[in-house]
């Protein structure tokens, strides 16, 4: 990259990451620590000794003295550092960013400026999380992912407390304690952690068929996302929008990642749980700090209030989606994350979201799950953080705040006023009308009988589970069968794993048979419910491949050893990094690696034993005879490549690196470059995501201007396109991966 290009990129990055109003607001609570700064107690007294507790003088160690207030404070503060962790969504990470309106079409549905004013740049804080596990659980477990967004608008805070899946396990909030108790570790032994593969969850799911649709989503590839940056976000519940004319629409909220929706393979996810349990956390911060800011399109689905009852399903049922064929998506905004937190606990751990936090122009529906969430979320924040939790820096609004609420534990705000009630003689803290910005609820006419019941459309539980299954690609269906088979095989109670086959048989006959055979269930002889064959857009992950293929932020491992071709490697690396991929050199040691004669030493980022192929998106093996002979003697390296092949990842090799694939790794069914077969040894052969060629020189790089598209001629361009496709699942469908031990 030229100096001019570097200057332009730096200027763009600086401009894109300018602090939002919320980040500026947080500065008043940030303490910048510097070298040689003096240590003090919490009450400001300088500390002379922080290593020894005050004790009686003696030739031997004397008893410690309780009069040591410095020692007592240090221990007391440590003893009280922990707060109650979240009951669900305990494991998470977060980042700052902003939201912008890119299309004001929402103005016909709402007068909320956050959704209609394109001149605004609304600060946001986003927290991603898993659901089942504790704070110490791993990132890549099979689970729902929380996708919670706090918008610091000029009218107050608005929270979308969503997930990466658009539906939920239950219809009514009163079942939430039962669901959470069932999915959490079992009460008698507190096992398992971070997964639903146990008796109690599947017992509950089998007896609560309204969960069938959600179970299909979680058991699909959506349950093991490649990255927080590569998953969708959904508001889940049905909210409402109110426009200037007083007309109300029902609304669903969607976040669509620009990088596409991608997942890990299950074997890969299991291994990463042990190899790098913080994989998703690191991935998010690595992307932001490198300038590859995670970005999502923001879209809405709307239904006029007059059409609430025109659908076969109830639009207030949180176990149902609104099929895009019936209710199209309208893209209106963009969400960007461009700043990591300064300190995890005060920001990510103390951030608190409430579905009841809405702003004028946005309201609630009678969705029974939402109604309960509106009560529960506020209540749980009080339990976890105290009644004044909204005064914490990360939670406080950026707009003016004035209320007559007072006192309570950990009150921060000091209000200088003689009155703390309304009405008062000074007219302080007076309510305002809707015309002046006050929140006014929609005047909804209600009539009915008070009773414990659900509407008739809430009684149907299988049609959309079937719609989801039908819409999946062949490899996605295969993964779903394997996932349910894995989960049920961990259920020891035969009543549990056999009974769930009946639920599956109401979704798809072949699905039920395949799972029953895997888990020793009763194989059905006829469908429990006919499959109507209907499909819908936006349910398969393939529906979200970026229009322009990209390798931005993709992690590429370059395997090297002494004697490798550094000139070739640098040319390939330069091509890939020009498209904002991230390349890592992996060698026999984390030190200098000697390339071919006459070439400069290169420093390896990691050694073969410290990393695994699971932590990367692709592998490239340069040429070099001595280097390849060394790789061939290293079983760990051979496993690296076989494992990447088994996980359907892109693999590239040049020259002797191709011989390594053919003669040592022995990839089954792959067509590799053969020098004797062609004229000109720089021909590129691509087979099942494996890209090989005889040589790659400076002249090759000159003619191989990176073009990430199918059917390109250059080696680097071909490799980049295979990486952009995330995985070559044809390798799996055609039975090649099962022929390799990994």
N, C-alpha and C positions, 0 to 999 in steps of 0.2 A: 504494500500500500504506500502510495506517495505521501510526502509531507503535507501536500495540499489536501489529499483525501483524508488523512488523519485529522487535520485541523477541522475540516468540515464535519467529520463524524463526531469529534469531541464537542464541537459547538452544538450539534443536533442533540447529542446525549445530554449535555448540560441543560439545554432548553427543555427537553422532554421530561427531565427529572427535577425541575424547579419545584421547591416546596409548596404544597397546597396550604390553604388557610388553616387546616387542622394541624399540619406539621408545624407551622409557625406558632399556633396556639400551644403546642406541647413544649416549645422551647423554654417557656417560663418555669417548667418543672424539671428541666434536664440539667444535671450537674456534670460539667465537663471535668474529668479528672486528668491531671497532668503529672509528669514525672517529678519526683521530689516534693510532692504536695504532702503536707504534714497530716498525720493521723489524729483524729479527735474522737471523743465520745459523742453519743447522740445529743448530749446537752452542750457540746461545743468545747469541752476541755481537752487540751492537747495531751496525748498519751505518750508516756515515756517508755513503757515496756508492755508489749502485747504478747509476750512469749512465756511469761512466768507469773503464776498466781502468787499473791502476797501470802507469806507463811511466817512462822516463828523461826528465828535464827537458831541454828543448831549445827553441830558437826554432822549430824544425820538429817535427812529430810524431816522437817517438822510439820505439824498439821497446818492445812490451808485455813485462812481466816475469812470468815464471812464478811468482814468489814471491807474487803476488796471490792469496791463498787464498780471498778473497771472490769474486773473479771466476771462479776455477777451480770453486768449489762451485756457483755459479749455472749455469755451462755444463755441468758434469758432471751435475747433477740434471736439467737439461733434456734432455741426451742420453739419459737412461735413463728418461724418463717413460713410454714405451710398453712394454706387455707383449705377448706373442703374442696375437693376436686369435683368437677361436674359429674352428675350421675351418669349422663351419656355425653358423648362428644368430649370426653376428658383429654384425649390425645389430639393435639392440634398445633397449627402454626399459622402465622398471619403476616400481612404486609399492607403498607399504605399505597394509595393510588388516587385515581380520579375517575369521574364519570362525566361524559359529555353527550349531549343530544346531537344526533347527526341528521335527523329528519323530524320536523315538527308535526307530523301527521297525527301524533297522539293528542293534539290540541282539540280534535273533534270529540275526544273521549274524556279529557280531564283538563282542569285549569291548573294542576300542580306544575309550577315552573321547573321543578327538577326533571320532569319528563317532557317539557315543551320548549324551554328556553335554551336555544343553541348558543347563546353568548355566555352561558355559565360553564364553569369547570368545578363540579361538585366534589369536594374531598371525600374519600371513602377509606374504610378499613375493612379488609376481608379476612375472615378466619376460616381455614379449611380444617377438617377433622375426620377422625374415624368415630364410630358410634359405640361399639360394644366394649372395647378395651379400656384399660386404665391409662393414666398419663404415661406409664412406663412401658406400654405395649408397643408393638412394631408398626411401621407405616404401611407395609404392603399386604396386610391381612385382607381376606375377603370380607368386605363390609360395605355398608353405605358410607358415603363421604359427606360430611357437612359442608355447605357452601353458604356462609352467612356474610351478608354485606351490610355495613353501617354507612349510610349516606348522611354526611354532615351538611344538611341543606340550610339555606338562609331562613327557612320557615320552621326549623327544628330537625331533630334526628329522625330518619326513616330507616327502619331495619327490614331487610328481606332475610328471613331466617330459613334458608333453603337447604337442599341436598343436591347430590349429583344424579339423582333419580327422581322422575317427576311424580311418582305416586308414593303411597305409604302402606304399611302393613295393616292398618286399622282405619275404620271409618269414623268412629266416635272416640273422643278424647278420654272417655271413662275407661276405655280398654288400655290406655297407655301404661299404667302400672303393671298390668298383666303381661303385656308384650315385653316390657323392659325386664321384668323379673324372669321371664322365660328365656330371653336371649342372653342375659348376663350369666357369668359363671354360676354353676349349680350350687345351691345353698349348703349342701352337706360337705363339699370338699373345695369349693371356690375354683373349680375347673370347668371349662377351659378359659384361657385368657385370649381375648382378641379374635374370637371366631364363633360362628354359630353351629359348628359341627358337633352337636351334642343332643342328647335325648330331649331335654326340656324345650328347646327352641322348636324342633321338628314335631314334637307332641302338640305344642300350641298351634303351629302353622297348620297341621293336619286337621285339628279340631276347629280352626277358625278360618274357613275357606275364603273369607274376604281378603286374606293375605296372599292368595295365589298369584295375583298379578305382580305384586312387589317381589315375591320370592323368585319369580322368573327373571326379573331385572337383576337382582343381587347375585343369582347363580350364573348369569351371563357374564361376558367379559367386562361389563360395567362394574362388577364387584371388585376388580383388581386393576384400577387405572394405572397407566404408565407414569402419569404425572398429574399433580393438581392442575397444571397448565393445559392439560389435554383431556379435561373432562368438562361436561356441561354442568350448568347450575340451573336449578328450578325453584320457584317459590313454593311448589307443591300444592298449597291451598288455593282456593278461589277467593280473590279479593274483589273490590269494586273500584271503579273510577267514576268521578262525578264531573261533568263539564259545566261551562259557564251558564248554559241554559237550564241547568238543574236535571239533566238527563243522566241516568245511571247505566253503566255497562259492567258486566262481570269480566274479570281479567285474570290471566295466568302470565307469570313472568318467566323469561328464559334467558340464560347466558350461554352463548355458543362460542367455543374457543377457536381462534383464528388458526391455530396449529392443527386442528382436526381433533377427533375423539379417538384416543388410542389406549390400548390396555397391555398389561403384561400377560404372559402365559402363566398358568397356575404353577408349573414346576419352577419357573423363574421367580415368581412371587414368594414361594415357600423358601427358596434359597436366599433371597435378598433379606427376608425376615431375620436370618441369622448373620448374613454377611455384612449388612449395613441397615440396621433397623431404623435409621433416620433418613433413609433414601429420599423420600418425598420432601422432607424438610430441607435437606441440602439442595435438592434439585430446584426448589423455588428460589432460594436465596442465590444460588449460583447463576440462575438465569437473570435475575434482577441486577445483580452486581456486575454482570457482563454486558448489560445494556439490552439484552433480549427480553424486553418487558412483556410479561404475560398479558394477553389482550383477548377480550371476549366481545362479540356483538351482543347487544341487548335487544331482545324482541318481546313483543306482547301478543297474546291472543285475546280477542274481545268478543263478547256476546251481548247484544242489547238485552236489557231487562225484559223486554216484551217476548224474547225468544228463549227464556230460561227453560221452558218445558217442552221444547220442540224435538229434543234428542232422545234416542233410545235409552241413554244412560242419564243419570242425574249429574248435572254439571257441578254440584256441590260435594260430590263423592270424591274424597281424596285418594281412593284406590283406582281412579279412572283418569286417563288422559283425554284431552280434546283432540281427536285425530285431525291432522293438518288438512286433510281433504275436506273436512267439515268446517274447521275454524283455522284459516291460514295464519301463519306467523307474519308479523309486521315488524321489521327491524327499525328501531328508532334511536338507538344509542350505542355507546362504546364504553367498556370498562377496561381500565389500564392499571396495572400494578407496577410501580416504579421506585419503590423505596422499602428497604427492609427495616425492621424495628431496631431501635437503639438498645432496648433492654427487654428481654422476653417477658418477664413476669408482669411489670406494670402495664405493658401493652397487650400482648397476646393472651396472657392468663387472666388479666383483670377486665378485658373487654367483655361486655355483656350485651346480649341481644334480646329484643322482645318483639314478638309478632304484633303486639298492640301499639308499637311505635310507628305511627303513620303521620302524614302531613295533610293539610287541606287539599282536597281533590282526589285523595286516595282513602278508601274505607274498607269495611269488612263485609263479608257475606254471611249467610247462615250455615256455612260449612261447619258441621258439628265438631270436626277435628280442630279447626281454626278457633272456634269459640273456646274450647278448653285450653288451647295453647296460649291464647291471650291472657288467661288467668295464670296458668302454670309458669310461664317464662318469667313474668314479673316476680312471682312468688319465690322462685328458685334463686333469682339474683339476690333477693333480700337475705335468704338463708346463707348464700355463699359469700356475699360481699358486704352485707349490712344495708340498712335502710337508705343510707346516703351514697349508694353505689353509683348514682348518676353524676356525682360530683367528682369522681375519679377522673384524672386527666384524659384517659383514652375514651371515656364515655360521655364527657360533657359536650354539649353542643357548641358550635362556633357562633351561633346567633345569640342575642341577649336572652337571659333567663331571669325571670322574676316570679316568685311564688310566695305564698304565705306559709309554706311548709317550714318547720323549724326543728332544731335540735336533733336528737337521735345519736347513736354511736358513730364516731368518726366523722362528725360534721366538719367540713372544711370551710365552707363559704361564710364570710362574716357580712351580715346585712346591717347597714347603718340606717335604722328607721325606728320611729316611735310606735308604729302600728304593725301588727302581724295578722290581720283579719280583714274580711270584707263583709259589708261595706264599712268604710272608715271616713273620718272627717277630712282627711287629706287627699282623698281620691287616689290613693296609691294602690297599684295592682288591680286595676279595674278590668273586668271582662270587656271584650270588644266584639263587634258584630262580624258576621262572615264577610261583609263588604270591606272590612278593615283588616282582614286576615285571620279572624277567629275561626277555630275548627267547629264546623256545624255539621252534625250528622244528617244523613239523608232521612227524610220523613217517610218511612216505610209503613204501609198499612198492613196490619197483621190480624188474622182471625184463625181460630182453631181451638183444639181441645188440649189441655195440659195432660201429657201422658209420656210414658217411657216407650218410645217406638221409633222406628226408622221408616222412611218412605218406601213405597213398593219398588222403585227402581234401585234402591240400595240392596235388594235381595239377590241380585244377579252378580256372580263373582268370577265367571270363567271366560266370557267373550273377549275381554281385552287381554287377558293372559294368553289366549289363543292368538289374537291379533299380533301381539308382540312376538310370539314364537314363529308364526308364519312369516314375519317380516325380516327375520334374521337370515344372514348369509349361511351357506352350508357349513363353513368352519365355525361360525358362531353357534350354530345348533349343536355341533359336535362338542364344543367346549362346554355348553350348558349341560348336556347329558353327563359329561365327565364330572362336572362340578357337583351336580346333585348326587351322582353316584359316590363321590368322595365324601360328601357331607353325611349321607345316610349310612355309609359304611362305618362311620364313627359313632353311630347310635347303637348301643348294645341291646336295647330293648326291642325285641322283634315286633311288638305291637306298634312301635313308632315307625320303623322303617318300612314295614309292610302296609300300614294304613295309608301312608302318603302316596302310594301308587294309585290309590283310588282318586286322589285329588288330581294327579297328573293325567289320569285317563279321561278326566273331564276337559282337559286342555288339548291333548293330542294322543291318539292311540299308539302310534309308533314311539313317541317319547316315553310313554308309560312302560311299554314293553322293554325298551332299551335299558331304562333305569332298573326295572324289576329284575332283569337278568343280571345286572351288575351287583345288586345288593341282596339277592336271594329273596326278593319279594314275590308275591303271587302275580304271575304273568297274566294280564287280562286277555280274555278271548274275544271281546268285542268292545268297541268304543263306548265310554260312559256318556259321551256327548259328541255329536258329529262335528267334524272340522269343516267350516264353511269356506276355507281357503283364502279368506280376506287378508290383505296386507295393508300397511300404511307407511307413509313417508316419515322419515325422521326417527325411526326406531332402531334400525341397524346402524352400527358405527360407520359403515361404508358410506352412508348418506352424508357424512360430514368431512370427507376428504377435502383439503383446501383446493380451491379452483386453480391456483398456481402452486405446483408442488414446491415444498420448502424443506430445508434441512436446518433451519434456524434452531440453535441450542441442542442439536443432536450430538451425543457423546460418541466419539469414534476412537477406538483403541488401535494404535499402530504398534505391532509386535516387532521388536528389533533385538538384535544381538550383535556382537563384534563382527565386523565385516559386511554390514548391510550397506545398501546403496543410499547414502545420505542425500545426494543430489536429486535422485528420483523421489525420495521421501519428501523432501522440502517442496518439490514442485506439486506433488499430490496434496500435501498438507495446505499449501498456499491456496490451491483451488478450492478446497473444502472450507477453509476458514473464511475465504472471500464471501461465502454464502452464509457466514455466521454459525457454522458448525464448530464444535469444540473438540480439538484433537489432543489425545494423551499418548505419550510415548511410554510403552511398557517394555521393560528389559529384564535381564537376569539380575540386575542390581539397581538401586536408586543412586545412580552416580553417572559418571561419564561413560559413554559407550563409544567404542572406536569403530568408525565406519571403514569403508574401502580405503585403500592407500591414496593419499593425496587429498583426503577430505577432512574437514574440521570435526573435532569431537562434538558429540551431542549428549545432552544430559537427559536421562530417563526420568519421567515423572513418578513412576511407580515400578516395583518389581513384580514378577509373575505371581509370586505367592501372596502379595499384599492386596491384589485386586482379583476380580473374577469377571468373566464375560457378561454375567448377568447385569453388571452395573453400566454396560455400554449398549449403544444402539447398533453398532457395526464394528467390523474388524478389517484391518488392512495389513497385508504382509508384503513388505518390499522385497526386491530382488537382492542377491548377494550370496555367492556360493558358500563362503565360510559361515556366514550368518545362518543360512538355512540348515547346514549340517548341525549347528549347535541347537537350533530349535528342534530338529528331528530327534535329538537325544533327550529332550526334556518332556516327560510325560505330562507335566502340568500344562505346557503350551499346547500339546496335542489335544488335551481335554478342553482347553480354552476354545479351540476352533470347533471341535465336535459339539460342544455345548451350545455355542452360538448358532451352529447349523441346526441343532435340535430345537432351538427357540426361534427358528425361522428368520434369523437376522441376516442382513446383507453382509457378504464377505467378499473381499477383493484381494487379488494377488498379482504380482508381476514377476516374470522371469523364473528364477529358481523358486520363488514363492509359490508358483503354480505347481512345480514339481513336488513341493512339500504337501500341497493339498492332494495331489494325485497319488503319490507313493507312500506317504506317511499317514496323513489323516484319513485318506481313502473315503471321500464323500460319495455315497451311493447315488447312482442315477444322474450325476451332474456332468454336463458337457464342458470340458475345460479346453483352454487354448493348447494347441499342439503345433510347435514350430514347423515341423516337416509338412504339415498339411496345407500351409498357406504361403503365399508370397508376401514378404514384408512382415516382420515380426511384431509390428505394433497393431495388428488386427485385434479387435476386442470381441470376446465371446461372453455372452451373458446367458446363464442357465439357472433357473430357479433362484434368482437373487444372488448368484455367485458370479462375480465379474472378474475375468482374467485376461491378461495380455502378455506378450513376450517382452516388451520393453516400454518404458515411459521416460522420455528424455526432455530436455529443455525445449527442443523443437516440437515434441509431442504436445507439451503444455501450451506452446504458442498457438497451435492449431486447435487445441481443445479448450476454447473459451467456454467456461462453465455454463451449460444450458441444461437445466433440470427439467427434462421432458422425456417421454418415451421415444425409443428409436433414435437416440442420439448416437453419434459415431465415436466420440472420444471416451477414453477410459475413465477419467475423473467424472465426466458428465453422466456416463452410464452408472457408475457407482453412486453418485449423488442421487440419481433418480430412484435407484433401488432403496436407498436409505429413506427417501421421502415417502415411500409407500409403507413405511413402518415395519412391515413383515411380509415375507413371501409365504402366505398360508397355503399356496398350491403345493409347496414342499410337504406340508403336513397331510393335505387331502389325498395326495398321490402316494402316501405311505413311505416317503423317503426318510422322514425323521425317526420313525420307529425302528429303522434299521441301524441306527447309530446309538451306542451307549453313551449317555451323558447324564 
